Amino acid sequence: MPTDVQTAMRAAIAVPGVPRDSDGPVFREPWEAQAFAMALALHERGVFTWPEWAAALATEIKRAQVAGDPDTGETYYAHWLNTLEKLVAEKGVTTQETLHRYRNAWDRACDRTPHGQPIELRAEDFG
């Protein structure tokens, strides 16, 4: 899911709290960059505005803090991903059932994949 640097930087500026440096957003893990890119792509398609995203993300972070998240910055993209899942379901892009189905399939795929090997979804992961 390629994205240009200027678009990524605009998103990093538009959404408070995005970890960034002078070159743009920074990520500790590949999945964080992928979650960021998915949100960027959905924004560009008009699924949500950045103010709407920022409000939903703030709500998610506050919910996590109330539940005990120490808010050290290490869980920022976990909140980002939770917000993404909630918004795409609220907007009718997908359903909570589909999200759960894929999450469970990924869990099964992770369980059967040896450490260090790429994780691939198979039909049986959805069973």
Disulfide bonds with the S-S distance in Angstrom:
none
